[in-house]
Amino acid sequence: MAEVSSQKASDVLKGFKLNWMNLRDADSGKVLWQSTDDMSNPLKEHEARVPKKVLKCRLVSREINFYSKEEMEKLRLEQRVYFKEECMEEWFFEFGFVIPGSTNTWQSLIEAAPESQMMPAQALSGNVIIETKFFDGNLLIGTTRVRVYYV
């Protein structure tokens, strides 16, 4: 059974592509950062250069546009934010069913920590890694890591 599961995870990962992603100030709708880099490759640490003004937003909207060759019953993400290797925050997101051969856009809202708990951008920049685990139900498809630089 584990071999069948690992083959399915491998097939899903091979057929999965992150087309683009953006971050918006959810209150104004203004795009603060966008990328067309495919950050779904688990074999390397990716980098994102994000404007530090994103740290001032009360709510951030994240849009992900992705393609999946394979069907997924229950796509979900687990994200952990590490500062100098210590987990500071974790978020859980569910997309649900993914039609095989489809392109999808997924929007999620992320609520910021209170301003009194925010660290300055210069302390965070280069020291924050966002680890994202992609699942189909309980089957781990892959894990990506993005180092964030605030500019």
Secondary structure, DSSP 8 states (H G I E B T S, - for coil): -HHHHHHHHHHHHHTEEEEEEEEEETTT--EEEEE-S-TT-TTSEEEEEE-GGGGG-SEEEEEEEEEESS-EEEEEEEEEEEETTEEEEEEEEEEEEE-TTEEEEEEEEEE---GGG---HHHHTTTEEEEEEEEETTEEEEEEEEEEEE-
